[in-house]
Amino acid sequence: MRPEDAAAALQWLAEMGADEIIGEEPVDRFAAAIAPPAPAMKPAAPVQVARPPIAASDDAASLAAACTSLDDIVATLQRFDACPLKKTATNLCFSDGNPAAHVMIVGEAPGRDEDIQGKPFVGRSGQLLDRMLAAIGLSRHAEEPEKSVFITNTIFWRPPGNRDPTESETMMCLPFVLRAIELQRPRVVLGVGKISSQRLLSTADGILKLRGKWREISAGSLTVPFLPTLHPAYLLRRPIEKRLAWRDLLSLRQALDAH
């Protein structure tokens, strides 16, 4: 194959969503990670007993409550080892956008591109989200709070294989999400996708039932209007549903203009 043909084939695969190289034979990465080390050439140092990782959501809640700024949350999450996803992820993916924004967006979980860059919604879904926001005059890059958004996720580390995070994984991160809402004090919160909407509303209802209906969520002493909508990844798979997301965005725009 000529180099230009190979480049064209790779570009086509990327456009079709095949953005990872997978071998013909499966590799158990967890088994490889726990393989015994090679024998040391000198006597090993005495084994130090490590402090057990924080594993309970109650501990996460107390840690989140102690944070007094968004920077504190990031610093705490860098040391937070309770969530098992941290062991398989490349980067912490906490936030992007303007911390002073009137609109806060809570997504689901980082994907491949987000894991690499350490920012939420930077892959294909993020590009669609940016276009959706631009259609109602909002941008993560805007300096004016009334024109900008602040973006975070329900989970701050990429689940292996982009699987859905488990309930226990999301509950470990939820106190930090709620504390971020309390500290950032947005005028409205947009829940993007099923998982973020279910966790923040404490419901098992599906996103098609939840979307488009204004609710309220509590974050500490703060009560904020909350609007669930469809995830851009879902819209990429089902473009026909973009009309529903557009109705939600118009509702968000109307709510912002009413204040």
PyRosetta script that sets phi, psi and omega in degrees:
from pyrosetta import init, pose_from_sequence

init()
pose = pose_from_sequence("MRPEDAAAALQWLAEMGADEIIGEEPVDRFAAAIAPPAPAMKPAAPVQVARPPIAASDDAASLAAACTSLDDIVATLQRFDACPLKKTATNLCFSDGNPAAHVMIVGEAPGRDEDIQGKPFVGRSGQLLDRMLAAIGLSRHAEEPEKSVFITNTIFWRPPGNRDPTESETMMCLPFVLRAIELQRPRVVLGVGKISSQRLLSTADGILKLRGKWREISAGSLTVPFLPTLHPAYLLRRPIEKRLAWRDLLSLRQALDAH")
pose.set_psi(1, 134.3)
pose.set_omega(1, 178.5)
pose.set_phi(2, -71.6)
pose.set_psi(2, 151.8)
pose.set_omega(2, -179.6)
pose.set_phi(3, -54.3)
pose.set_psi(3, -41.2)
pose.set_omega(3, -178.5)
pose.set_phi(4, -68.3)
pose.set_psi(4, -32.9)
pose.set_omega(4, 176.5)
pose.set_phi(5, -68.8)
pose.set_psi(5, -40.5)
pose.set_omega(5, 178.2)
pose.set_phi(6, -63.5)
pose.set_psi(6, -41.7)
pose.set_omega(6, 179.0)
pose.set_phi(7, -63.8)
pose.set_psi(7, -40.7)
pose.set_omega(7, 178.9)
pose.set_phi(8, -65.2)
pose.set_psi(8, -38.7)
pose.set_omega(8, 179.2)
pose.set_phi(9, -65.8)
pose.set_psi(9, -42.2)
pose.set_omega(9, 178.0)
pose.set_phi(10, -63.6)
pose.set_psi(10, -40.6)
pose.set_omega(10, 178.8)
pose.set_phi(11, -63.6)
pose.set_psi(11, -40.8)
pose.set_omega(11, 178.6)
pose.set_phi(12, -63.5)
pose.set_psi(12, -42.8)
pose.set_omega(12, 179.1)
pose.set_phi(13, -62.4)
pose.set_psi(13, -41.0)
pose.set_omega(13, 179.6)
pose.set_phi(14, -63.6)
pose.set_psi(14, -41.4)
pose.set_omega(14, 179.1)
pose.set_phi(15, -66.0)
pose.set_psi(15, -29.2)
pose.set_omega(15, 177.9)
pose.set_phi(16, -81.5)
pose.set_psi(16, -3.9)
pose.set_omega(16, 177.9)
pose.set_phi(17, 97.8)
pose.set_psi(17, -0.6)
pose.set_omega(17, 178.2)
pose.set_phi(18, -85.7)
pose.set_psi(18, 85.0)
pose.set_omega(18, -173.5)
pose.set_phi(19, -108.5)
pose.set_psi(19, 16.4)
pose.set_omega(19, 177.2)
pose.set_phi(20, -134.8)
pose.set_psi(20, 144.4)
pose.set_omega(20, 177.7)
pose.set_phi(21, -92.4)
pose.set_psi(21, 124.6)
pose.set_omega(21, -177.8)
pose.set_phi(22, -120.2)
pose.set_psi(22, 130.3)
pose.set_omega(22, -178.9)
pose.set_phi(23, -74.8)
pose.set_psi(23, 168.0)
pose.set_omega(23, -179.6)
pose.set_phi(24, -73.0)
pose.set_psi(24, -27.8)
pose.set_omega(24, 179.8)
pose.set_phi(25, -112.3)
pose.set_psi(25, 136.1)
pose.set_omega(25, 179.2)
pose.set_phi(26, -67.7)
pose.set_psi(26, 147.0)
pose.set_omega(26, 177.7)
pose.set_phi(27, -121.8)
pose.set_psi(27, 125.1)
pose.set_omega(27, 178.6)
pose.set_phi(28, -82.5)
pose.set_psi(28, 94.0)
pose.set_omega(28, -176.6)
pose.set_phi(29, -66.9)
pose.set_psi(29, -31.0)
pose.set_omega(29, 179.3)
pose.set_phi(30, -68.6)
pose.set_psi(30, -39.5)
pose.set_omega(30, 177.2)
pose.set_phi(31, -64.8)
pose.set_psi(31, -38.5)
pose.set_omega(31, 179.3)
pose.set_phi(32, -66.7)
pose.set_psi(32, -33.0)
pose.set_omega(32, -177.2)
pose.set_phi(33, -70.8)
pose.set_psi(33, -25.0)
pose.set_omega(33, -176.4)
pose.set_phi(34, -107.6)
pose.set_psi(34, 14.8)
pose.set_omega(34, 177.8)
pose.set_phi(35, -62.3)
pose.set_psi(35, 141.3)
pose.set_omega(35, -178.0)
pose.set_phi(36, -64.8)
pose.set_psi(36, 142.7)
pose.set_omega(36, -179.5)
pose.set_phi(37, -70.5)
pose.set_psi(37, 160.1)
pose.set_omega(37, 177.3)
pose.set_phi(38, -66.4)
pose.set_psi(38, 150.1)
pose.set_omega(38, -179.9)
pose.set_phi(39, -58.1)
pose.set_psi(39, 136.9)
pose.set_omega(39, -179.5)
pose.set_phi(40, -78.4)
pose.set_psi(40, 151.0)
pose.set_omega(40, -179.9)
pose.set_phi(41, -82.2)
pose.set_psi(41, -14.7)
pose.set_omega(41, 178.1)
pose.set_phi(42, -132.0)
pose.set_psi(42, 160.4)
pose.set_omega(42, -178.5)
pose.set_phi(43, -55.3)
pose.set_psi(43, 136.1)
pose.set_omega(43, -179.1)
pose.set_phi(44, -70.6)
pose.set_psi(44, 148.9)
pose.set_omega(44, 177.3)
pose.set_phi(45, -69.2)
pose.set_psi(45, 154.9)
pose.set_omega(45, 177.7)
pose.set_phi(46, -55.7)
pose.set_psi(46, 139.9)
pose.set_omega(46, -178.4)
pose.set_phi(47, -70.7)
pose.set_psi(47, 128.2)
pose.set_omega(47, 177.4)
pose.set_phi(48, -94.9)
pose.set_psi(48, 132.8)
pose.set_omega(48, 178.9)
pose.set_phi(49, -80.7)
pose.set_psi(49, 114.7)
pose.set_omega(49, -177.7)
pose.set_phi(50, -78.8)
pose.set_psi(50, 151.7)
pose.set_omega(50, 175.2)
pose.set_phi(51, -67.4)
pose.set_psi(51, 137.5)
pose.set_omega(51, -179.6)
pose.set_phi(52, -63.7)
pose.set_psi(52, 143.6)
pose.set_omega(52, 179.5)
pose.set_phi(53, -66.9)
pose.set_psi(53, 155.2)
pose.set_omega(53, 175.4)
pose.set_phi(54, -71.6)
pose.set_psi(54, 123.5)
pose.set_omega(54, -172.8)
pose.set_phi(55, -125.5)
pose.set_psi(55, -6.6)
pose.set_omega(55, -175.9)
pose.set_phi(56, -105.8)
pose.set_psi(56, 144.2)
pose.set_omega(56, 179.3)
pose.set_phi(57, -63.8)
pose.set_psi(57, -28.1)
pose.set_omega(57, 176.8)
pose.set_phi(58, -62.1)
pose.set_psi(58, -40.4)
pose.set_omega(58, 177.0)
pose.set_phi(59, -65.2)
pose.set_psi(59, -39.8)
pose.set_omega(59, 177.7)
pose.set_phi(60, -62.2)
pose.set_psi(60, -39.3)
pose.set_omega(60, -179.8)
pose.set_phi(61, -63.9)
pose.set_psi(61, -42.1)
pose.set_omega(61, -180.0)
pose.set_phi(62, -68.8)
pose.set_psi(62, -37.3)
pose.set_omega(62, 177.1)
pose.set_phi(63, -66.0)
pose.set_psi(63, -42.7)
pose.set_omega(63, 179.9)
pose.set_phi(64, -64.6)
pose.set_psi(64, -41.0)
pose.set_omega(64, -178.8)
pose.set_phi(65, -63.5)
pose.set_psi(65, -27.7)
pose.set_omega(65, -179.1)
pose.set_phi(66, -77.9)
pose.set_psi(66, -12.1)
pose.set_omega(66, -179.4)
pose.set_phi(67, -77.5)
pose.set_psi(67, 133.0)
pose.set_omega(67, -179.0)
pose.set_phi(68, -110.2)
pose.set_psi(68, 2.0)
pose.set_omega(68, 178.1)
pose.set_phi(69, -156.9)
pose.set_psi(69, 167.0)
pose.set_omega(69, 176.5)
pose.set_phi(70, -65.0)
pose.set_psi(70, -33.9)
pose.set_omega(70, 176.6)
pose.set_phi(71, -64.0)
pose.set_psi(71, -36.1)
pose.set_omega(71, 176.3)
pose.set_phi(72, -62.7)
pose.set_psi(72, -39.7)
pose.set_omega(72, 178.9)
pose.set_phi(73, -62.0)
pose.set_psi(73, -45.5)
pose.set_omega(73, 179.6)
pose.set_phi(74, -60.7)
pose.set_psi(74, -46.5)
pose.set_omega(74, -179.0)
pose.set_phi(75, -62.8)
pose.set_psi(75, -38.6)
pose.set_omega(75, 178.9)
pose.set_phi(76, -68.2)
pose.set_psi(76, -42.2)
pose.set_omega(76, 179.0)
pose.set_phi(77, -64.4)
pose.set_psi(77, -30.8)
pose.set_omega(77, 177.3)
pose.set_phi(78, -63.2)
pose.set_psi(78, -27.2)
pose.set_omega(78, -179.9)
pose.set_phi(79, -102.0)
pose.set_psi(79, -2.5)
pose.set_omega(79, -173.8)
pose.set_phi(80, -85.0)
pose.set_psi(80, 113.1)
pose.set_omega(80, -174.9)
pose.set_phi(81, -109.1)
pose.set_psi(81, 8.3)
pose.set_omega(81, -175.5)
pose.set_phi(82, -69.8)
pose.set_psi(82, -36.5)
pose.set_omega(82, -176.7)
pose.set_phi(83, -78.5)
pose.set_psi(83, 119.9)
pose.set_omega(83, -177.6)
pose.set_phi(84, -63.6)
pose.set_psi(84, -20.5)
pose.set_omega(84, 180.0)
pose.set_phi(85, -62.7)
pose.set_psi(85, -25.8)
pose.set_omega(85, -178.9)
pose.set_phi(86, -62.1)
pose.set_psi(86, -29.7)
pose.set_omega(86, -176.8)
pose.set_phi(87, -71.9)
pose.set_psi(87, -24.5)
pose.set_omega(87, -176.9)
pose.set_phi(88, -107.9)
pose.set_psi(88, -8.3)
pose.set_omega(88, -179.5)
pose.set_phi(89, -87.5)
pose.set_psi(89, 160.8)
pose.set_omega(89, 178.0)
pose.set_phi(90, -87.6)
pose.set_psi(90, -45.8)
pose.set_omega(90, -175.0)
pose.set_phi(91, -136.7)
pose.set_psi(91, 152.2)
pose.set_omega(91, 166.3)
pose.set_phi(92, -68.4)
pose.set_psi(92, 133.8)
pose.set_omega(92, -178.7)
pose.set_phi(93, -125.4)
pose.set_psi(93, 87.4)
pose.set_omega(93, -172.4)
pose.set_phi(94, -96.5)
pose.set_psi(94, -52.3)
pose.set_omega(94, -172.1)
pose.set_phi(95, -157.2)
pose.set_psi(95, 166.5)
pose.set_omega(95, 172.2)
pose.set_phi(96, -154.1)
pose.set_psi(96, 160.8)
pose.set_omega(96, 178.1)
pose.set_phi(97, 100.3)
pose.set_psi(97, -163.3)
pose.set_omega(97, -173.6)
pose.set_phi(98, -97.0)
pose.set_psi(98, 115.7)
pose.set_omega(98, -180.0)
pose.set_phi(99, -61.4)
pose.set_psi(99, -17.9)
pose.set_omega(99, 179.2)
pose.set_phi(100, -94.9)
pose.set_psi(100, 6.9)
pose.set_omega(100, -175.0)
pose.set_phi(101, -63.1)
pose.set_psi(101, 149.9)
pose.set_omega(101, 175.9)
pose.set_phi(102, -76.1)
pose.set_psi(102, -22.0)
pose.set_omega(102, -178.5)
pose.set_phi(103, -113.5)
pose.set_psi(103, 128.4)
pose.set_omega(103, 173.9)
pose.set_phi(104, -112.0)
pose.set_psi(104, 132.3)
pose.set_omega(104, 179.4)
pose.set_phi(105, -111.0)
pose.set_psi(105, 128.6)
pose.set_omega(105, 177.7)
pose.set_phi(106, -115.4)
pose.set_psi(106, 111.7)
pose.set_omega(106, 178.7)
pose.set_phi(107, -92.1)
pose.set_psi(107, -157.3)
pose.set_omega(107, -174.1)
pose.set_phi(108, -101.7)
pose.set_psi(108, -75.8)
pose.set_omega(108, -176.5)
pose.set_phi(109, -151.2)
pose.set_psi(109, 153.2)
pose.set_omega(109, 179.1)
pose.set_phi(110, -66.7)
pose.set_psi(110, 149.3)
pose.set_omega(110, 170.8)
pose.set_phi(111, -105.1)
pose.set_psi(111, -161.1)
pose.set_omega(111, -175.9)
pose.set_phi(112, -61.3)
pose.set_psi(112, -51.0)
pose.set_omega(112, -177.2)
pose.set_phi(113, -65.6)
pose.set_psi(113, -38.1)
pose.set_omega(113, 178.8)
pose.set_phi(114, -65.3)
pose.set_psi(114, -40.0)
pose.set_omega(114, 179.2)
pose.set_phi(115, -63.1)
pose.set_psi(115, -37.0)
pose.set_omega(115, 179.9)
pose.set_phi(116, -71.1)
pose.set_psi(116, -44.7)
pose.set_omega(116, -174.0)
pose.set_phi(117, -89.6)
pose.set_psi(117, -16.7)
pose.set_omega(117, -179.3)
pose.set_phi(118, 73.6)
pose.set_psi(118, 25.5)
pose.set_omega(118, 178.5)
pose.set_phi(119, -136.2)
pose.set_psi(119, 145.5)
pose.set_omega(119, 179.5)
pose.set_phi(120, -77.4)
pose.set_psi(120, 149.0)
pose.set_omega(120, 173.6)
pose.set_phi(121, 55.4)
pose.set_psi(121, 59.8)
pose.set_omega(121, 175.8)
pose.set_phi(122, -118.3)
pose.set_psi(122, -4.7)
pose.set_omega(122, 177.7)
pose.set_phi(123, -88.9)
pose.set_psi(123, -153.0)
pose.set_omega(123, -178.3)
pose.set_phi(124, -61.9)
pose.set_psi(124, -40.7)
pose.set_omega(124, 178.4)
pose.set_phi(125, -63.4)
pose.set_psi(125, -40.4)
pose.set_omega(125, 179.4)
pose.set_phi(126, -65.9)
pose.set_psi(126, -36.1)
pose.set_omega(126, 178.7)
pose.set_phi(127, -66.0)
pose.set_psi(127, -38.6)
pose.set_omega(127, 176.3)
pose.set_phi(128, -67.7)
pose.set_psi(128, -41.7)
pose.set_omega(128, 178.3)
pose.set_phi(129, -59.1)
pose.set_psi(129, -42.4)
pose.set_omega(129, 178.9)
pose.set_phi(130, -60.1)
pose.set_psi(130, -40.9)
pose.set_omega(130, 178.9)
pose.set_phi(131, -68.0)
pose.set_psi(131, -37.5)
pose.set_omega(131, 178.1)
pose.set_phi(132, -64.0)
pose.set_psi(132, -44.0)
pose.set_omega(132, 179.6)
pose.set_phi(133, -66.1)
pose.set_psi(133, -40.0)
pose.set_omega(133, -179.9)
pose.set_phi(134, -61.2)
pose.set_psi(134, -30.3)
pose.set_omega(134, -179.3)
pose.set_phi(135, -65.8)
pose.set_psi(135, -20.7)
pose.set_omega(135, 177.0)
pose.set_phi(136, -116.3)
pose.set_psi(136, 20.6)
pose.set_omega(136, 172.2)
pose.set_phi(137, 79.8)
pose.set_psi(137, 26.6)
pose.set_omega(137, 179.7)
pose.set_phi(138, -120.0)
pose.set_psi(138, 151.6)
pose.set_omega(138, 179.0)
pose.set_phi(139, -154.5)
pose.set_psi(139, 143.4)
pose.set_omega(139, 175.5)
pose.set_phi(140, -69.9)
pose.set_psi(140, -16.7)
pose.set_omega(140, -177.1)
pose.set_phi(141, -96.7)
pose.set_psi(141, -5.6)
pose.set_omega(141, -177.6)
pose.set_phi(142, -70.7)
pose.set_psi(142, 144.2)
pose.set_omega(142, 179.1)
pose.set_phi(143, -86.6)
pose.set_psi(143, -30.9)
pose.set_omega(143, -179.4)
pose.set_phi(144, -73.5)
pose.set_psi(144, 127.1)
pose.set_omega(144, -178.6)
pose.set_phi(145, -55.8)
pose.set_psi(145, -34.6)
pose.set_omega(145, -177.6)
pose.set_phi(146, -75.2)
pose.set_psi(146, -12.9)
pose.set_omega(146, -179.9)
pose.set_phi(147, -112.0)
pose.set_psi(147, -0.4)
pose.set_omega(147, -173.1)
pose.set_phi(148, -112.0)
pose.set_psi(148, 172.0)
pose.set_omega(148, 175.7)
pose.set_phi(149, -134.1)
pose.set_psi(149, 154.7)
pose.set_omega(149, 172.7)
pose.set_phi(150, -117.7)
pose.set_psi(150, 127.1)
pose.set_omega(150, -171.3)
pose.set_phi(151, -116.4)
pose.set_psi(151, 133.0)
pose.set_omega(151, 171.8)
pose.set_phi(152, -141.2)
pose.set_psi(152, -172.6)
pose.set_omega(152, -178.1)
pose.set_phi(153, -133.6)
pose.set_psi(153, 165.1)
pose.set_omega(153, 173.9)
pose.set_phi(154, -72.9)
pose.set_psi(154, -30.8)
pose.set_omega(154, 178.8)
pose.set_phi(155, -123.9)
pose.set_psi(155, 139.4)
pose.set_omega(155, -173.9)
pose.set_phi(156, -102.0)
pose.set_psi(156, -0.5)
pose.set_omega(156, 178.3)
pose.set_phi(157, -132.7)
pose.set_psi(157, 145.9)
pose.set_omega(157, -176.0)
pose.set_phi(158, -69.8)
pose.set_psi(158, 126.8)
pose.set_omega(158, 172.2)
pose.set_phi(159, -69.9)
pose.set_psi(159, 141.6)
pose.set_omega(159, 179.7)
pose.set_phi(160, -56.0)
pose.set_psi(160, 133.6)
pose.set_omega(160, 178.5)
pose.set_phi(161, 68.5)
pose.set_psi(161, 14.7)
pose.set_omega(161, -178.7)
pose.set_phi(162, 61.2)
pose.set_psi(162, 25.9)
pose.set_omega(162, 176.9)
pose.set_phi(163, -68.0)
pose.set_psi(163, 163.7)
pose.set_omega(163, 175.1)
pose.set_phi(164, -67.1)
pose.set_psi(164, 139.8)
pose.set_omega(164, 175.0)
pose.set_phi(165, -67.5)
pose.set_psi(165, 150.1)
pose.set_omega(165, 178.2)
pose.set_phi(166, -77.8)
pose.set_psi(166, 166.7)
pose.set_omega(166, 178.8)
pose.set_phi(167, -62.5)
pose.set_psi(167, -40.6)
pose.set_omega(167, -179.6)
pose.set_phi(168, -64.7)
pose.set_psi(168, -36.9)
pose.set_omega(168, 178.5)
pose.set_phi(169, -65.6)
pose.set_psi(169, -42.9)
pose.set_omega(169, -179.5)
pose.set_phi(170, -70.1)
pose.set_psi(170, -34.4)
pose.set_omega(170, -179.6)
pose.set_phi(171, -69.2)
pose.set_psi(171, -27.1)
pose.set_omega(171, 175.4)
pose.set_phi(172, -69.1)
pose.set_psi(172, -32.3)
pose.set_omega(172, -177.5)
pose.set_phi(173, -92.5)
pose.set_psi(173, -20.6)
pose.set_omega(173, -173.9)
pose.set_phi(174, -56.5)
pose.set_psi(174, -42.1)
pose.set_omega(174, 178.8)
pose.set_phi(175, -57.4)
pose.set_psi(175, -33.6)
pose.set_omega(175, 178.9)
pose.set_phi(176, -73.3)
pose.set_psi(176, -34.6)
pose.set_omega(176, 176.0)
pose.set_phi(177, -63.7)
pose.set_psi(177, -47.6)
pose.set_omega(177, -178.9)
pose.set_phi(178, -64.7)
pose.set_psi(178, -38.6)
pose.set_omega(178, 178.6)
pose.set_phi(179, -67.1)
pose.set_psi(179, -36.3)
pose.set_omega(179, 176.7)
pose.set_phi(180, -63.0)
pose.set_psi(180, -41.0)
pose.set_omega(180, 177.2)
pose.set_phi(181, -62.4)
pose.set_psi(181, -44.4)
pose.set_omega(181, -178.7)
pose.set_phi(182, -63.3)
pose.set_psi(182, -39.5)
pose.set_omega(182, -178.6)
pose.set_phi(183, -77.0)
pose.set_psi(183, -38.7)
pose.set_omega(183, -176.8)
pose.set_phi(184, -76.6)
pose.set_psi(184, -28.6)
pose.set_omega(184, 175.9)
pose.set_phi(185, 53.2)
pose.set_psi(185, 58.1)
pose.set_omega(185, 177.9)
pose.set_phi(186, -72.1)
pose.set_psi(186, 160.3)
pose.set_omega(186, 174.2)
pose.set_phi(187, -75.1)
pose.set_psi(187, -35.3)
pose.set_omega(187, 176.6)
pose.set_phi(188, -142.4)
pose.set_psi(188, 155.4)
pose.set_omega(188, 174.2)
pose.set_phi(189, -120.0)
pose.set_psi(189, 130.2)
pose.set_omega(189, 177.2)
pose.set_phi(190, -104.2)
pose.set_psi(190, 115.8)
pose.set_omega(190, 176.9)
pose.set_phi(191, -89.6)
pose.set_psi(191, 117.0)
pose.set_omega(191, -175.0)
pose.set_phi(192, -103.6)
pose.set_psi(192, 105.8)
pose.set_omega(192, 177.0)
pose.set_phi(193, 104.2)
pose.set_psi(193, 167.1)
pose.set_omega(193, -175.4)
pose.set_phi(194, -64.7)
pose.set_psi(194, -48.6)
pose.set_omega(194, -170.5)
pose.set_phi(195, -66.6)
pose.set_psi(195, -45.9)
pose.set_omega(195, -179.3)
pose.set_phi(196, -64.1)
pose.set_psi(196, -40.4)
pose.set_omega(196, -179.3)
pose.set_phi(197, -67.9)
pose.set_psi(197, -41.7)
pose.set_omega(197, 179.5)
pose.set_phi(198, -64.3)
pose.set_psi(198, -43.4)
pose.set_omega(198, -176.7)
pose.set_phi(199, -68.9)
pose.set_psi(199, -44.0)
pose.set_omega(199, -176.6)
pose.set_phi(200, -73.0)
pose.set_psi(200, -24.0)
pose.set_omega(200, 178.6)
pose.set_phi(201, -100.5)
pose.set_psi(201, -4.2)
pose.set_omega(201, -178.5)
pose.set_phi(202, 53.1)
pose.set_psi(202, 54.7)
pose.set_omega(202, -179.0)
pose.set_phi(203, -139.4)
pose.set_psi(203, 159.5)
pose.set_omega(203, 175.7)
pose.set_phi(204, -104.8)
pose.set_psi(204, 4.6)
pose.set_omega(204, 180.0)
pose.set_phi(205, -63.8)
pose.set_psi(205, 148.1)
pose.set_omega(205, 179.0)
pose.set_phi(206, -74.1)
pose.set_psi(206, 162.5)
pose.set_omega(206, -175.2)
pose.set_phi(207, -68.1)
pose.set_psi(207, -31.0)
pose.set_omega(207, 179.3)
pose.set_phi(208, -67.8)
pose.set_psi(208, -25.9)
pose.set_omega(208, 175.4)
pose.set_phi(209, -82.4)
pose.set_psi(209, -33.7)
pose.set_omega(209, -175.6)
pose.set_phi(210, -81.7)
pose.set_psi(210, -34.7)
pose.set_omega(210, -168.5)
pose.set_phi(211, -60.6)
pose.set_psi(211, 147.8)
pose.set_omega(211, 173.8)
pose.set_phi(212, 79.7)
pose.set_psi(212, -2.2)
pose.set_omega(212, -177.2)
pose.set_phi(213, -111.7)
pose.set_psi(213, 120.3)
pose.set_omega(213, -179.3)
pose.set_phi(214, -71.0)
pose.set_psi(214, 133.2)
pose.set_omega(214, 174.4)
pose.set_phi(215, -129.8)
pose.set_psi(215, -174.1)
pose.set_omega(215, 172.1)
pose.set_phi(216, -127.8)
pose.set_psi(216, 142.2)
pose.set_omega(216, 175.1)
pose.set_phi(217, -122.6)
pose.set_psi(217, 151.7)
pose.set_omega(217, 179.0)
pose.set_phi(218, -108.9)
pose.set_psi(218, 134.1)
pose.set_omega(218, 175.8)
pose.set_phi(219, -132.5)
pose.set_psi(219, 97.3)
pose.set_omega(219, -174.4)
pose.set_phi(220, 64.3)
pose.set_psi(220, -124.2)
pose.set_omega(220, 179.7)
pose.set_phi(221, -87.3)
pose.set_psi(221, -0.2)
pose.set_omega(221, -173.7)
pose.set_phi(222, -102.5)
pose.set_psi(222, 136.6)
pose.set_omega(222, 172.2)
pose.set_phi(223, -117.2)
pose.set_psi(223, 126.8)
pose.set_omega(223, -172.1)
pose.set_phi(224, -128.2)
pose.set_psi(224, 138.7)
pose.set_omega(224, 171.3)
pose.set_phi(225, -61.5)
pose.set_psi(225, 138.5)
pose.set_omega(225, -174.5)
pose.set_phi(226, -132.4)
pose.set_psi(226, 131.2)
pose.set_omega(226, 179.5)
pose.set_phi(227, -125.0)
pose.set_psi(227, 114.5)
pose.set_omega(227, 174.8)
pose.set_phi(228, -79.1)
pose.set_psi(228, 146.5)
pose.set_omega(228, 174.8)
pose.set_phi(229, -146.8)
pose.set_psi(229, 175.9)
pose.set_omega(229, -176.6)
pose.set_phi(230, -77.9)
pose.set_psi(230, 148.6)
pose.set_omega(230, 180.0)
pose.set_phi(231, -78.8)
pose.set_psi(231, 140.4)
pose.set_omega(231, 178.1)
pose.set_phi(232, -56.7)
pose.set_psi(232, -32.8)
pose.set_omega(232, 177.7)
pose.set_phi(233, -62.2)
pose.set_psi(233, -38.0)
pose.set_omega(233, 176.2)
pose.set_phi(234, -65.9)
pose.set_psi(234, -39.6)
pose.set_omega(234, 180.0)
pose.set_phi(235, -67.7)
pose.set_psi(235, -31.6)
pose.set_omega(235, 176.0)
pose.set_phi(236, -67.0)
pose.set_psi(236, -32.8)
pose.set_omega(236, 177.6)
pose.set_phi(237, -80.6)
pose.set_psi(237, -31.8)
pose.set_omega(237, -177.8)
pose.set_phi(238, -130.8)
pose.set_psi(238, 77.1)
pose.set_omega(238, -176.4)
pose.set_phi(239, -58.0)
pose.set_psi(239, -25.7)
pose.set_omega(239, -178.2)
pose.set_phi(240, -62.5)
pose.set_psi(240, -23.5)
pose.set_omega(240, -178.6)
pose.set_phi(241, -82.6)
pose.set_psi(241, -0.4)
pose.set_omega(241, 178.5)
pose.set_phi(242, -60.6)
pose.set_psi(242, -26.5)
pose.set_omega(242, 179.6)
pose.set_phi(243, -63.9)
pose.set_psi(243, -33.5)
pose.set_omega(243, 177.6)
pose.set_phi(244, -70.1)
pose.set_psi(244, -42.6)
pose.set_omega(244, 178.3)
pose.set_phi(245, -63.5)
pose.set_psi(245, -35.7)
pose.set_omega(245, 179.2)
pose.set_phi(246, -64.9)
pose.set_psi(246, -38.8)
pose.set_omega(246, 175.8)
pose.set_phi(247, -61.6)
pose.set_psi(247, -39.9)
pose.set_omega(247, 178.8)
pose.set_phi(248, -64.7)
pose.set_psi(248, -40.9)
pose.set_omega(248, -179.8)
pose.set_phi(249, -66.6)
pose.set_psi(249, -37.8)
pose.set_omega(249, 176.5)
pose.set_phi(250, -64.8)
pose.set_psi(250, -37.6)
pose.set_omega(250, 176.6)
pose.set_phi(251, -64.1)
pose.set_psi(251, -40.0)
pose.set_omega(251, 176.4)
pose.set_phi(252, -63.3)
pose.set_psi(252, -44.3)
pose.set_omega(252, 179.6)
pose.set_phi(253, -61.5)
pose.set_psi(253, -42.1)
pose.set_omega(253, 179.9)
pose.set_phi(254, -64.1)
pose.set_psi(254, -39.3)
pose.set_omega(254, 179.5)
pose.set_phi(255, -65.2)
pose.set_psi(255, -40.2)
pose.set_omega(255, 178.7)
pose.set_phi(256, -67.9)
pose.set_psi(256, -39.1)
pose.set_omega(256, -178.5)
pose.set_phi(257, -72.5)
pose.set_psi(257, -21.2)
pose.set_omega(257, -177.4)
pose.set_phi(258, -75.8)
pose.set_psi(258, -15.7)
pose.set_omega(258, -177.5)
pose.set_phi(259, -99.7)
pose.dump_pdb("model.pdb")
